[in-house]
Amino acid sequence: MLSKSSIGKTMTYFINQYPKLIAVLKDPRLELDNNLIENTIRPGNRKEELPFLWIT
């Protein structure tokens, strides 16, 4: 069992997430990003905040 130290918690997290990481790397149909969630939880309307970045 890993310790409760910072490195122990990090290793436990990595070990628990490893199968998901391998699945994403093996299957090209899966995307390794969280842009959809990040854009959903980010406050404000990005099109109004940065209009010069949006080409419509």
CHARMM-style PDB file with segment names, atoms N, HN, CA, C and O in Angstrom:
ATOM      1  N   MET     1       0.843  -1.178   0.000  1.00  0.00      PROA
ATOM      2  CA  MET     1       0.000   0.000   0.000  1.00  0.00      PROA
ATOM      3  C   MET     1       0.888   1.241   0.000  1.00  0.00      PROA
ATOM      4  O   MET     1       1.882   1.311   0.723  1.00  0.00      PROA
ATOM      5  N   LEU     2       0.514   2.214  -0.821  1.00  0.00      PROA
ATOM      6  HN  LEU     2      -0.293   2.157  -1.408  1.00  0.00      PROA
ATOM      7  CA  LEU     2       1.294   3.435  -0.903  1.00  0.00      PROA
ATOM      8  C   LEU     2       0.989   4.353   0.273  1.00  0.00      PROA
ATOM      9  O   LEU     2      -0.088   4.294   0.866  1.00  0.00      PROA
ATOM     10  N   SER     3       1.940   5.185   0.591  1.00  0.00      PROA
ATOM     11  HN  SER     3       2.816   5.233   0.109  1.00  0.00      PROA
ATOM     12  CA  SER     3       1.785   6.080   1.740  1.00  0.00      PROA
ATOM     13  C   SER     3       0.806   7.208   1.439  1.00  0.00      PROA
ATOM     14  O   SER     3       0.357   7.388   0.307  1.00  0.00      PROA
ATOM     15  N   LYS     4       0.493   7.950   2.477  1.00  0.00      PROA
ATOM     16  HN  LYS     4       0.857   7.804   3.396  1.00  0.00      PROA
ATOM     17  CA  LYS     4      -0.409   9.101   2.348  1.00  0.00      PROA
ATOM     18  C   LYS     4       0.364  10.370   1.988  1.00  0.00      PROA
ATOM     19  O   LYS     4      -0.201  11.463   1.996  1.00  0.00      PROA
ATOM     20  N   SER     5       1.641  10.230   1.676  1.00  0.00      PROA
ATOM     21  HN  SER     5       2.101   9.342   1.670  1.00  0.00      PROA
ATOM     22  CA  SER     5       2.435  11.391   1.288  1.00  0.00      PROA
ATOM     23  C   SER     5       1.978  11.886  -0.081  1.00  0.00      PROA
ATOM     24  O   SER     5       1.175  11.241  -0.756  1.00  0.00      PROA
ATOM     25  N   SER     6       2.492  13.011  -0.464  1.00  0.00      PROA
ATOM     26  HN  SER     6       3.144  13.534   0.084  1.00  0.00      PROA
ATOM     27  CA  SER     6       2.133  13.599  -1.754  1.00  0.00      PROA
ATOM     28  C   SER     6       2.501  12.660  -2.906  1.00  0.00      PROA
ATOM     29  O   SER     6       1.708  12.469  -3.828  1.00  0.00      PROA
ATOM     30  N   ILE     7       3.693  12.079  -2.853  1.00  0.00      PROA
ATOM     31  HN  ILE     7       4.336  12.235  -2.104  1.00  0.00      PROA
ATOM     32  CA  ILE     7       4.109  11.166  -3.927  1.00  0.00      PROA
ATOM     33  C   ILE     7       3.279   9.885  -3.891  1.00  0.00      PROA
ATOM     34  O   ILE     7       2.976   9.315  -4.939  1.00  0.00      PROA
ATOM     35  N   GLY     8       2.913   9.435  -2.705  1.00  0.00      PROA
ATOM     36  HN  GLY     8       3.159   9.898  -1.854  1.00  0.00      PROA
ATOM     37  CA  GLY     8       2.066   8.249  -2.590  1.00  0.00      PROA
ATOM     38  C   GLY     8       0.695   8.480  -3.193  1.00  0.00      PROA
ATOM     39  O   GLY     8       0.166   7.619  -3.895  1.00  0.00      PROA
ATOM     40  N   LYS     9       0.115   9.651  -2.918  1.00  0.00      PROA
ATOM     41  HN  LYS     9       0.545  10.350  -2.348  1.00  0.00      PROA
ATOM     42  CA  LYS     9      -1.190   9.992  -3.491  1.00  0.00      PROA
ATOM     43  C   LYS     9      -1.100  10.115  -5.008  1.00  0.00      PROA
ATOM     44  O   LYS     9      -2.002   9.693  -5.732  1.00  0.00      PROA
ATOM     45  N   THR    10      -0.001  10.698  -5.477  1.00  0.00      PROA
ATOM     46  HN  THR    10       0.731  11.041  -4.889  1.00  0.00      PROA
ATOM     47  CA  THR    10       0.202  10.844  -6.916  1.00  0.00      PROA
ATOM     48  C   THR    10       0.306   9.486  -7.590  1.00  0.00      PROA
ATOM     49  O   THR    10      -0.309   9.263  -8.633  1.00  0.00      PROA
ATOM     50  N   MET    11       1.067   8.590  -7.015  1.00  0.00      PROA
ATOM     51  HN  MET    11       1.567   8.771  -6.168  1.00  0.00      PROA
ATOM     52  CA  MET    11       1.229   7.253  -7.592  1.00  0.00      PROA
ATOM     53  C   MET    11      -0.080   6.472  -7.559  1.00  0.00      PROA
ATOM     54  O   MET    11      -0.393   5.756  -8.510  1.00  0.00      PROA
ATOM     55  N   THR    12      -0.844   6.597  -6.482  1.00  0.00      PROA
ATOM     56  HN  THR    12      -0.590   7.178  -5.709  1.00  0.00      PROA
ATOM     57  CA  THR    12      -2.138   5.925  -6.397  1.00  0.00      PROA
ATOM     58  C   THR    12      -3.064   6.431  -7.494  1.00  0.00      PROA
ATOM     59  O   THR    12      -3.747   5.641  -8.145  1.00  0.00      PROA
ATOM     60  N   TYR    13      -3.090   7.743  -7.702  1.00  0.00      PROA
ATOM     61  HN  TYR    13      -2.535   8.385  -7.173  1.00  0.00      PROA
ATOM     62  CA  TYR    13      -3.918   8.324  -8.759  1.00  0.00      PROA
ATOM     63  C   TYR    13      -3.488   7.784 -10.118  1.00  0.00      PROA
ATOM     64  O   TYR    13      -4.327   7.376 -10.921  1.00  0.00      PROA
ATOM     65  N   PHE    14      -2.179   7.781 -10.377  1.00  0.00      PROA
ATOM     66  HN  PHE    14      -1.497   8.112  -9.725  1.00  0.00      PROA
ATOM     67  CA  PHE    14      -1.666   7.293 -11.656  1.00  0.00      PROA
ATOM     68  C   PHE    14      -2.036   5.830 -11.880  1.00  0.00      PROA
ATOM     69  O   PHE    14      -2.484   5.464 -12.967  1.00  0.00      PROA
ATOM     70  N   ILE    15      -1.853   5.007 -10.879  1.00  0.00      PROA
ATOM     71  HN  ILE    15      -1.489   5.305  -9.996  1.00  0.00      PROA
ATOM     72  CA  ILE    15      -2.173   3.581 -10.994  1.00  0.00      PROA
ATOM     73  C   ILE    15      -3.657   3.387 -11.290  1.00  0.00      PROA
ATOM     74  O   ILE    15      -4.024   2.525 -12.089  1.00  0.00      PROA
ATOM     75  N   ASN    16      -4.507   4.178 -10.653  1.00  0.00      PROA
ATOM     76  HN  ASN    16      -4.210   4.878 -10.004  1.00  0.00      PROA
ATOM     77  CA  ASN    16      -5.949   4.057 -10.882  1.00  0.00      PROA
ATOM     78  C   ASN    16      -6.366   4.550 -12.264  1.00  0.00      PROA
ATOM     79  O   ASN    16      -7.330   4.039 -12.834  1.00  0.00      PROA
ATOM     80  N   GLN    17      -5.656   5.532 -12.809  1.00  0.00      PROA
ATOM     81  HN  GLN    17      -4.873   5.947 -12.346  1.00  0.00      PROA
ATOM     82  CA  GLN    17      -6.017   6.104 -14.109  1.00  0.00      PROA
ATOM     83  C   GLN    17      -5.307   5.423 -15.276  1.00  0.00      PROA
ATOM     84  O   GLN    17      -5.689   5.635 -16.427  1.00  0.00      PROA
ATOM     85  N   TYR    18      -4.313   4.633 -15.017  1.00  0.00      PROA
ATOM     86  HN  TYR    18      -4.003   4.460 -14.082  1.00  0.00      PROA
ATOM     87  CA  TYR    18      -3.494   4.019 -16.059  1.00  0.00      PROA
ATOM     88  C   TYR    18      -4.303   3.237 -17.097  1.00  0.00      PROA
ATOM     89  O   TYR    18      -4.062   3.417 -18.290  1.00  0.00      PROA
ATOM     90  N   PRO    19      -5.248   2.383 -16.706  1.00  0.00      PROA
ATOM     91  CA  PRO    19      -6.013   1.647 -17.726  1.00  0.00      PROA
ATOM     92  C   PRO    19      -6.777   2.569 -18.677  1.00  0.00      PROA
ATOM     93  O   PRO    19      -6.885   2.274 -19.867  1.00  0.00      PROA
ATOM     94  N   LYS    20      -7.301   3.670 -18.169  1.00  0.00      PROA
ATOM     95  HN  LYS    20      -7.213   3.910 -17.202  1.00  0.00      PROA
ATOM     96  CA  LYS    20      -8.019   4.616 -19.024  1.00  0.00      PROA
ATOM     97  C   LYS    20      -7.058   5.310 -19.986  1.00  0.00      PROA
ATOM     98  O   LYS    20      -7.386   5.519 -21.154  1.00  0.00      PROA
ATOM     99  N   LEU    21      -5.890   5.660 -19.500  1.00  0.00      PROA
ATOM    100  HN  LEU    21      -5.624   5.490 -18.551  1.00  0.00      PROA
ATOM    101  CA  LEU    21      -4.885   6.293 -20.348  1.00  0.00      PROA
ATOM    102  C   LEU    21      -4.477   5.367 -21.479  1.00  0.00      PROA
ATOM    103  O   LEU    21      -4.391   5.798 -22.629  1.00  0.00      PROA
ATOM    104  N   ILE    22      -4.228   4.119 -21.175  1.00  0.00      PROA
ATOM    105  HN  ILE    22      -4.298   3.770 -20.241  1.00  0.00      PROA
ATOM    106  CA  ILE    22      -3.832   3.150 -22.191  1.00  0.00      PROA
ATOM    107  C   ILE    22      -4.941   2.961 -23.213  1.00  0.00      PROA
ATOM    108  O   ILE    22      -4.665   2.847 -24.407  1.00  0.00      PROA
ATOM    109  N   ALA    23      -6.193   2.924 -22.764  1.00  0.00      PROA
ATOM    110  HN  ALA    23      -6.417   3.016 -21.794  1.00  0.00      PROA
ATOM    111  CA  ALA    23      -7.325   2.772 -23.686  1.00  0.00      PROA
ATOM    112  C   ALA    23      -7.382   3.932 -24.670  1.00  0.00      PROA
ATOM    113  O   ALA    23      -7.616   3.725 -25.861  1.00  0.00      PROA
ATOM    114  N   VAL    24      -7.170   5.151 -24.183  1.00  0.00      PROA
ATOM    115  HN  VAL    24      -6.980   5.320 -23.216  1.00  0.00      PROA
ATOM    116  CA  VAL    24      -7.198   6.327 -25.055  1.00  0.00      PROA
ATOM    117  C   VAL    24      -6.042   6.285 -26.049  1.00  0.00      PROA
ATOM    118  O   VAL    24      -6.218   6.631 -27.217  1.00  0.00      PROA
ATOM    119  N   LEU    25      -4.890   5.875 -25.606  1.00  0.00      PROA
ATOM    120  HN  LEU    25      -4.748   5.595 -24.657  1.00  0.00      PROA
ATOM    121  CA  LEU    25      -3.730   5.839 -26.494  1.00  0.00      PROA
ATOM    122  C   LEU    25      -3.834   4.749 -27.550  1.00  0.00      PROA
ATOM    123  O   LEU    25      -3.295   4.903 -28.646  1.00  0.00      PROA
ATOM    124  N   LYS    26      -4.512   3.658 -27.245  1.00  0.00      PROA
ATOM    125  HN  LYS    26      -4.950   3.533 -26.354  1.00  0.00      PROA
ATOM    126  CA  LYS    26      -4.641   2.548 -28.191  1.00  0.00      PROA
ATOM    127  C   LYS    26      -5.746   2.761 -29.216  1.00  0.00      PROA
ATOM    128  O   LYS    26      -5.653   2.249 -30.332  1.00  0.00      PROA
ATOM    129  N   ASP    27      -6.793   3.508 -28.863  1.00  0.00      PROA
ATOM    130  HN  ASP    27      -6.868   3.925 -27.957  1.00  0.00      PROA
ATOM    131  CA  ASP    27      -7.947   3.679 -29.742  1.00  0.00      PROA
ATOM    132  C   ASP    27      -7.958   5.097 -30.308  1.00  0.00      PROA
ATOM    133  O   ASP    27      -8.251   6.043 -29.577  1.00  0.00      PROA
ATOM    134  N   PRO    28      -7.646   5.267 -31.592  1.00  0.00      PROA
ATOM    135  CA  PRO    28      -7.566   6.616 -32.164  1.00  0.00      PROA
ATOM    136  C   PRO    28      -8.913   7.340 -32.228  1.00  0.00      PROA
ATOM    137  O   PRO    28      -8.947   8.547 -32.469  1.00  0.00      PROA
ATOM    138  N   ARG    29     -10.009   6.632 -32.020  1.00  0.00      PROA
ATOM    139  HN  ARG    29      -9.981   5.652 -31.825  1.00  0.00      PROA
ATOM    140  CA  ARG    29     -11.325   7.284 -32.031  1.00  0.00      PROA
ATOM    141  C   ARG    29     -11.568   8.084 -30.755  1.00  0.00      PROA
ATOM    142  O   ARG    29     -12.420   8.972 -30.735  1.00  0.00      PROA
ATOM    143  N   LEU    30     -10.834   7.781 -29.703  1.00  0.00      PROA
ATOM    144  HN  LEU    30     -10.141   7.060 -29.719  1.00  0.00      PROA
ATOM    145  CA  LEU    30     -11.003   8.478 -28.429  1.00  0.00      PROA
ATOM    146  C   LEU    30     -10.095   9.697 -28.385  1.00  0.00      PROA
ATOM    147  O   LEU    30      -8.951   9.646 -28.839  1.00  0.00      PROA
ATOM    148  N   GLU    31     -10.608  10.793 -27.837  1.00  0.00      PROA
ATOM    149  HN  GLU    31     -11.537  10.835 -27.469  1.00  0.00      PROA
ATOM    150  CA  GLU    31      -9.827  12.022 -27.743  1.00  0.00      PROA
ATOM    151  C   GLU    31      -9.327  12.230 -26.319  1.00  0.00      PROA
ATOM    152  O   GLU    31     -10.044  11.987 -25.348  1.00  0.00      PROA
ATOM    153  N   LEU    32      -8.110  12.675 -26.220  1.00  0.00      PROA
ATOM    154  HN  LEU    32      -7.528  12.873 -27.008  1.00  0.00      PROA
ATOM    155  CA  LEU    32      -7.509  12.955 -24.918  1.00  0.00      PROA
ATOM    156  C   LEU    32      -7.561  14.461 -24.667  1.00  0.00      PROA
ATOM    157  O   LEU    32      -6.545  15.153 -24.743  1.00  0.00      PROA
ATOM    158  N   ASP    33      -8.752  14.950 -24.369  1.00  0.00      PROA
ATOM    159  HN  ASP    33      -9.577  14.388 -24.307  1.00  0.00      PROA
ATOM    160  CA  ASP    33      -8.908  16.352 -23.995  1.00  0.00      PROA
ATOM    161  C   ASP    33     -10.173  16.523 -23.165  1.00  0.00      PROA
ATOM    162  O   ASP    33     -11.036  15.646 -23.128  1.00  0.00      PROA
ATOM    163  N   ASN    34     -10.262  17.646 -22.516  1.00  0.00      PROA
ATOM    164  HN  ASN    34      -9.561  18.359 -22.546  1.00  0.00      PROA
ATOM    165  CA  ASN    34     -11.438  17.947 -21.715  1.00  0.00      PROA
ATOM    166  C   ASN    34     -12.001  19.314 -22.087  1.00  0.00      PROA
ATOM    167  O   ASN    34     -12.590  19.996 -21.248  1.00  0.00      PROA
ATOM    168  N   ASN    35     -11.822  19.712 -23.340  1.00  0.00      PROA
ATOM    169  HN  ASN    35     -11.343  19.158 -24.021  1.00  0.00      PROA
ATOM    170  CA  ASN    35     -12.270  21.025 -23.787  1.00  0.00      PROA
ATOM    171  C   ASN    35     -13.766  21.226 -23.606  1.00  0.00      PROA
ATOM    172  O   ASN    35     -14.194  22.312 -23.217  1.00  0.00      PROA
ATOM    173  N   LEU    36     -14.569  20.210 -23.878  1.00  0.00      PROA
ATOM    174  HN  LEU    36     -14.222  19.327 -24.195  1.00  0.00      PROA
ATOM    175  CA  LEU    36     -16.016  20.343 -23.741  1.00  0.00      PROA
ATOM    176  C   LEU    36     -16.395  20.703 -22.308  1.00  0.00      PROA
ATOM    177  O   LEU    36     -17.194  21.613 -22.083  1.00  0.00      PROA
ATOM    178  N   ILE    37     -15.826  19.995 -21.346  1.00  0.00      PROA
ATOM    179  HN  ILE    37     -15.177  19.257 -21.529  1.00  0.00      PROA
ATOM    180  CA  ILE    37     -16.120  20.275 -19.942  1.00  0.00      PROA
ATOM    181  C   ILE    37     -15.551  21.629 -19.526  1.00  0.00      PROA
ATOM    182  O   ILE    37     -16.227  22.399 -18.843  1.00  0.00      PROA
ATOM    183  N   GLU    38     -14.325  21.925 -19.926  1.00  0.00      PROA
ATOM    184  HN  GLU    38     -13.776  21.300 -20.481  1.00  0.00      PROA
ATOM    185  CA  GLU    38     -13.717  23.208 -19.570  1.00  0.00      PROA
ATOM    186  C   GLU    38     -14.557  24.369 -20.085  1.00  0.00      PROA
ATOM    187  O   GLU    38     -14.774  25.342 -19.363  1.00  0.00      PROA
ATOM    188  N   ASN    39     -15.026  24.280 -21.309  1.00  0.00      PROA
ATOM    189  HN  ASN    39     -14.850  23.489 -21.895  1.00  0.00      PROA
ATOM    190  CA  ASN    39     -15.841  25.351 -21.875  1.00  0.00      PROA
ATOM    191  C   ASN    39     -17.206  25.434 -21.215  1.00  0.00      PROA
ATOM    192  O   ASN    39     -17.795  26.513 -21.154  1.00  0.00      PROA
ATOM    193  N   THR    40     -17.713  24.329 -20.725  1.00  0.00      PROA
ATOM    194  HN  THR    40     -17.235  23.452 -20.774  1.00  0.00      PROA
ATOM    195  CA  THR    40     -19.009  24.316 -20.058  1.00  0.00      PROA
ATOM    196  C   THR    40     -18.940  24.994 -18.696  1.00  0.00      PROA
ATOM    197  O   THR    40     -19.857  25.728 -18.327  1.00  0.00      PROA
ATOM    198  N   ILE    41     -17.872  24.760 -17.947  1.00  0.00      PROA
ATOM    199  HN  ILE    41     -17.127  24.164 -18.247  1.00  0.00      PROA
ATOM    200  CA  ILE    41     -17.792  25.299 -16.590  1.00  0.00      PROA
ATOM    201  C   ILE    41     -17.169  26.689 -16.528  1.00  0.00      PROA
ATOM    202  O   ILE    41     -17.248  27.354 -15.495  1.00  0.00      PROA
ATOM    203  N   ARG    42     -16.557  27.134 -17.611  1.00  0.00      PROA
ATOM    204  HN  ARG    42     -16.493  26.595 -18.451  1.00  0.00      PROA
ATOM    205  CA  ARG    42     -15.917  28.450 -17.619  1.00  0.00      PROA
ATOM    206  C   ARG    42     -17.002  29.531 -17.650  1.00  0.00      PROA
ATOM    207  O   ARG    42     -17.892  29.481 -18.499  1.00  0.00      PROA
ATOM    208  N   PRO    43     -16.941  30.495 -16.748  1.00  0.00      PROA
ATOM    209  CA  PRO    43     -17.977  31.536 -16.728  1.00  0.00      PROA
ATOM    210  C   PRO    43     -17.827  32.513 -17.890  1.00  0.00      PROA
ATOM    211  O   PRO    43     -16.736  32.685 -18.434  1.00  0.00      PROA
ATOM    212  N   GLY    44     -18.917  33.139 -18.254  1.00  0.00      PROA
ATOM    213  HN  GLY    44     -19.803  33.000 -17.811  1.00  0.00      PROA
ATOM    214  CA  GLY    44     -18.894  34.176 -19.279  1.00  0.00      PROA
ATOM    215  C   GLY    44     -19.074  33.629 -20.676  1.00  0.00      PROA
ATOM    216  O   GLY    44     -18.990  32.425 -20.915  1.00  0.00      PROA
ATOM    217  N   ASN    45     -19.321  34.529 -21.573  1.00  0.00      PROA
ATOM    218  HN  ASN    45     -19.390  35.508 -21.378  1.00  0.00      PROA
ATOM    219  CA  ASN    45     -19.479  34.177 -22.979  1.00  0.00      PROA
ATOM    220  C   ASN    45     -18.172  34.483 -23.694  1.00  0.00      PROA
ATOM    221  O   ASN    45     -17.824  35.650 -23.874  1.00  0.00      PROA
ATOM    222  N   ARG    46     -17.464  33.475 -24.095  1.00  0.00      PROA
ATOM    223  HN  ARG    46     -17.747  32.527 -23.949  1.00  0.00      PROA
ATOM    224  CA  ARG    46     -16.136  33.660 -24.685  1.00  0.00      PROA
ATOM    225  C   ARG    46     -16.195  34.447 -25.985  1.00  0.00      PROA
ATOM    226  O   ARG    46     -15.247  35.165 -26.303  1.00  0.00      PROA
ATOM    227  N   LYS    47     -17.275  34.335 -26.741  1.00  0.00      PROA
ATOM    228  HN  LYS    47     -18.045  33.752 -26.482  1.00  0.00      PROA
ATOM    229  CA  LYS    47     -17.365  35.079 -27.995  1.00  0.00      PROA
ATOM    230  C   LYS    47     -17.405  36.581 -27.732  1.00  0.00      PROA
ATOM    231  O   LYS    47     -16.881  37.365 -28.523  1.00  0.00      PROA
ATOM    232  N   GLU    48     -18.022  36.982 -26.631  1.00  0.00      PROA
ATOM    233  HN  GLU    48     -18.448  36.345 -25.988  1.00  0.00      PROA
ATOM    234  CA  GLU    48     -18.068  38.400 -26.291  1.00  0.00      PROA
ATOM    235  C   GLU    48     -16.752  38.867 -25.676  1.00  0.00      PROA
ATOM    236  O   GLU    48     -16.358  40.019 -25.856  1.00  0.00      PROA
ATOM    237  N   GLU    49     -16.078  37.987 -24.958  1.00  0.00      PROA
ATOM    238  HN  GLU    49     -16.398  37.051 -24.812  1.00  0.00      PROA
ATOM    239  CA  GLU    49     -14.835  38.363 -24.292  1.00  0.00      PROA
ATOM    240  C   GLU    49     -13.680  38.510 -25.281  1.00  0.00      PROA
ATOM    241  O   GLU    49     -12.867  39.426 -25.156  1.00  0.00      PROA
ATOM    242  N   LEU    50     -13.608  37.614 -26.259  1.00  0.00      PROA
ATOM    243  HN  LEU    50     -14.268  36.870 -26.361  1.00  0.00      PROA
ATOM    244  CA  LEU    50     -12.500  37.604 -27.208  1.00  0.00      PROA
ATOM    245  C   LEU    50     -13.031  37.540 -28.641  1.00  0.00      PROA
ATOM    246  O   LEU    50     -12.814  36.539 -29.324  1.00  0.00      PROA
ATOM    247  N   PRO    51     -13.716  38.575 -29.110  1.00  0.00      PROA
ATOM    248  CA  PRO    51     -14.356  38.494 -30.428  1.00  0.00      PROA
ATOM    249  C   PRO    51     -13.361  38.348 -31.572  1.00  0.00      PROA
ATOM    250  O   PRO    51     -13.717  37.802 -32.616  1.00  0.00      PROA
ATOM    251  N   PHE    52     -12.135  38.815 -31.412  1.00  0.00      PROA
ATOM    252  HN  PHE    52     -11.846  39.259 -30.563  1.00  0.00      PROA
ATOM    253  CA  PHE    52     -11.160  38.733 -32.490  1.00  0.00      PROA
ATOM    254  C   PHE    52     -10.667  37.308 -32.733  1.00  0.00      PROA
ATOM    255  O   PHE    52     -10.049  37.043 -33.765  1.00  0.00      PROA
ATOM    256  N   LEU    53     -10.927  36.389 -31.807  1.00  0.00      PROA
ATOM    257  HN  LEU    53     -11.428  36.605 -30.969  1.00  0.00      PROA
ATOM    258  CA  LEU    53     -10.509  34.998 -31.985  1.00  0.00      PROA
ATOM    259  C   LEU    53     -11.565  34.161 -32.689  1.00  0.00      PROA
ATOM    260  O   LEU    53     -11.289  33.031 -33.093  1.00  0.00      PROA
ATOM    261  N   TRP    54     -12.758  34.693 -32.840  1.00  0.00      PROA
ATOM    262  HN  TRP    54     -12.982  35.611 -32.512  1.00  0.00      PROA
ATOM    263  CA  TRP    54     -13.864  33.921 -33.416  1.00  0.00      PROA
ATOM    264  C   TRP    54     -14.110  34.360 -34.846  1.00  0.00      PROA
ATOM    265  O   TRP    54     -14.394  35.529 -35.108  1.00  0.00      PROA
ATOM    266  N   ILE    55     -14.001  33.437 -35.750  1.00  0.00      PROA
ATOM    267  HN  ILE    55     -13.770  32.488 -35.537  1.00  0.00      PROA
ATOM    268  CA  ILE    55     -14.287  33.700 -37.159  1.00  0.00      PROA
ATOM    269  C   ILE    55     -15.565  32.961 -37.499  1.00  0.00      PROA
ATOM    270  O   ILE    55     -15.629  31.737 -37.394  1.00  0.00      PROA
ATOM    271  N   THR    56     -16.582  33.703 -37.907  1.00  0.00      PROA
ATOM    272  HN  THR    56     -16.530  34.698 -37.993  1.00  0.00      PROA
ATOM    273  CA  THR    56     -17.864  33.062 -38.231  1.00  0.00      PROA
ATOM    274  C   THR    56     -18.207  33.235 -39.685  1.00  0.00      PROA
ATOM    275  OT1 THR    56     -19.250  32.759 -40.134  1.00  0.00      PROA
TER     276      THR     56
END
